[in-house]
Amino acid sequence: MVKKIHILGAAGSGTTTLGLELAKELGFKHFDTDDFLWEDTNPPYQQKRSIPKREELLSIELESDSNLVLTGSMVGWGEKLAPYFDLAIYLWIPQDVRISRLRERERNKFGSEIDVGGKMHKTHLDFIEWASEYDTGDENMRSRRYHALWLDKLNCRVLKLEGLYELDEKINMIKECLD
């Protein structure tokens, strides 16, 4: 029986949206790796937690008996925690769609703070540049290549959903995999 699901992919590929919906459908808890990766700062996403602290916080959730869905990437820091997962789901969509989604998400989340002169402007530009390198980056960054290496090392089932699917289509494909 699948109790722990990890959904990963590039920023903007829909991991969180899928994870939230899947957790709701299955009655599982939902967590995102950002919950463990980042210190609570204002503005946000300014200071990463140490790797041992991330591992400690996430392991508390993974060691519980709760069924859960974790969205986001753990490459480069969560290797010790990978054995907890029963199923990994990898999402990939074309870069132009991802970057468009990210720009819209950032605008909705931070408003004018991402504009020139806003306190999130540089962070926003750096984030979009970093996200744009996903498909071409090497294994030294969160990239398609690094995720492929990560997935190859996992000892759980892996479901790859590559392409543009509607949310309900993805949920149905996952449910078929679970049956």
N, C-alpha and C positions, 0 to 999 in steps of 0.2 A: 504494500500500500504506500502510495506517495504521501509523505507528510511535509517535506521541505522542498520547495521549488525555487530555483534561482533563474530569474529572467535578466538577460544581459544583451547588450548591443550598443551601438553608437548613441551618443547624446542626440535626442530628437527622433529616435527610431520608434518610440512609443512604449518603451519598457514599463514606465510608471503607469501610464494609462491602462495598459494590458494587465499589469500586476494588480492594480486596484480593482479592476473589474473581475479578474479571475479569483482574487481573494474573496470578493463579495459573493460570487457564484458558488464557490466551494465552502464558504464559511470559515476561511482561513484568516489569520492575522496578516497584515501587510507592513513591510518595512522597506525603506530605501537605503542604499549604501550611503547616500549623502547624510542620513541621520547619524551615521557612525564616523564618517570621514571628516566632517567639518565641525569646528568649534562654533558655538553660538556667538556671532559677532554682528556689529552694526556699523557699516553694511555687511551683509552676509557673504559667505564664501571667501573670506580673507585669510583664515588661519586653519590649516589642517591639524587634526589630532595626530599624535604620534601613532605609529603602527601598533605598538603594544596596546595602547588605549583603545584603538578601533577594534582590535581582535578581542580584547576583554569585553567590551560592550556588546559586540555582536555575538560572541560565544554564549553570553548569558541567555540571549533569545534562542539561539540554535540548540542549546542544551536542554531547553524546556520541552515539555511534552506537547506543546502547542504545534498545530499545523500552521505553516507560514509560507508566504511568498515574499522573497527578497528581490527587489529590482535594483538594477544598476550594476556597475562593474566592480569586481574585487581584484582585478589583475594588478600585480605589483605589491599587494599587501594582504590578500585574503587566502593565500594558498593553503595555509594550515586549516582553514575552515571549510574548504571545498568538500571534504568527505562527508559532511553533514547532509548534503543534498541528495535527494532521490531522483530529481529530474532537473535538467538545465534546459532552458529555452533561449535560443539565440534569435534575435531579430535583426534584419538588415533591410534597409530601404535606400533608394537612390539619394545621393548627397544633396541635390537641389531641393528635394522635398524636406529632408532633415533640417537643412540650414534655414529654410523658410519657416518651418515649425519653430525652430529655436529663436529666431528673430521675433516672431509673434509672441512666443511664451515669455521672452525677456521683456518685451514691451508691456504685456499684460501684467507681469509680476512687478516690474520696477518703474514703469511709466517714464517720465522725463528724466529720471535719475540716470538712464543710459545715454541720454543726449550729451553733446559736447558741453562741458562744464558741470555735468551731474556727477555725483559722488560714485556712481557705478559705471561711468563711461569707459574708463580704461579696462576695468574688469570685464565688461561686456565685449569690448573689441578683442581682448585677449581670448575670451571664451569662444567667440565665433571663429577666430583664427585657429585655435586648437581643435575645435570640432570639425573644421574644414579639412584637417589633415588625416581624419580617421581612415579613409579608404586607401591612402597612399603611405601612411606611416609605417614604421618598422616596429619590432618587438620592444623597443625602448620607450614606447608610449602607448596609451590606450588607443588601439588601432584594430582594424579588421584582422591583420596578421597576428597581433598579440592575442586577440580573442580566439582565433583558430588554434593557436598553440595551447591556450587555456583549456579549450573544449576537448582537445585531443588527450589531455592528461586526466580528465575527469573519469571517475569510476562509476558514474551514474548514467542513466539514459540521457541522450541529448536529442532535442527536437529543434531543427532549424527552420525558421519561417522567414524566407528571403523573398522580398517583393512587396508590392502594395496590396494588402488585404484589409478588408473592413474588420473592425473590432470583433463583431460577432462571428466572422469567419475564423479568426484566430482562436477565439474561445472554443468553437466547435472542433477545430483541429487538435487543440490541446485535450479536450474531453475525450476525443477518439483515442488519443495516445494514452490516456489514463485508463481506458477500458480494457 
